[in-house]
Amino acid sequence: SKGKDVGGEKGEQIIYSAQNINKKIAFIGNLKRKIMQIGNNDRMNYKSKQKSIDKLNDIVYELEGEIQKHIENNPKYVKSRKLKDLIRTQESFLEICLLYLNSIKWKLLYYKKE
């Protein structure tokens, strides 16, 4: 996958990883919103509400497991479990440029040695 070190540029990997985490966070938000809609639906009986909510919660827990390292950096979210406390990743453009320039520098040093 693009997120692993497969010989591509580090900047592209950072961007892909950040986008992947942000997509999962957005999907978690959509699922939590759907859970609230089901919970507030008066037309459904209690058993069917609970089954639907349990299924969606299982998917939320699975997604949270996939971004566990990011969640550990958000102690507020661990306590509250509210989407507003789950911070999206923001990799700065400067960090990406520095990684790219660092990789170019090492390539130049390698060619100068020969």
N, C-alpha and C positions, 0 to 999 in steps of 0.2 A: 504494500500500500504506500501511498505518498507520504504518510506520516512517519514511516520508519526510515532509517538511513539506508537508502538504496542507491547512493551515489549521486543524488541530485543536489541542488543548491540548498544550503541551510535555510535561507530566507524563505524559499518556497515551502519547505517543510514546516516552518514556524507558522506561516500564514495558513497552510492547510490544517494544521492542528488546531489553531485558534478558531478557524471557521467551523471545524467539526464539533468542537466543544460548544460553540455558540448555537449551532443548529440543534444539538441535543438539549441545551438549556431552553431554547424556544419551544421544542417539542414537549419538554416537561411542563412548561407553562401552559401549553394548549391542553395537555391531559388534565392538569389540575383545574383548569377552567371548566372542562367537560365534567369532571367529578362534581364540581359545585352546581353545575346545571342539572345534573341527574339528581343530586341531593335535594334541590329545590323544586323538583318536578312533582306536583301533587297528583298527577294522573297515574303515576306508577305505584304499584304496591311495594311494601317494605322489602320483601324478599328479593324481588327483581332489582330494586335499587341497590341493595347490598351486594348482590352478585356482580352487577355492572361496576360498581365502585371498587370492589375487590380485584376484579380483572384489571381495571385501569391502574390501581395502586401497584399491582405486580409489575406492570410495564414501567411505571415510574421508578420503582426500586431497581429494576434491571438497568435502566438508563443511568440512574445515580451510581450504580456499581461501575459502569463503564467510564464515568468521569470522577471516580473516587478521589484521585489525587487533587483535582480542582476543588472538590467539595471540602476536603480536609483543610484547605487554605481559607475557607469561609466559616469560621466558628459560629457566626450569627445564624447562618442557614442551618447548621447542624442542630442548633437549639430550637429555632422557630419553625423550620421546614416551610417557610413562606418564600415564594418566588422572588419577591422584591429583595430578599437578602442574598439570593444567589447571584453573584457578580459575574458578568460576562467577561471573557478574556479580551484584553486590548493590548496586542503586541504593537509597540511603537514602531514607526517607520525607521527611526534612528537605529534601534536595536537590529533590525533586519539589515540595514545598510552596513553597520559595523561588522556583523557576522560575514557578510559578503566580502567586504574589504579585507577582513582578516584572512579569509580563505584565499583571496588573490595574493596577499602578501606572502603566505606560506608557499604558494606555487612559484612565485618569483624567486624566493630564497632557494627553493629546491633547484630551479633551473640555473641559478648563478653558481651553485656548487659544482655542477658538471662542467 
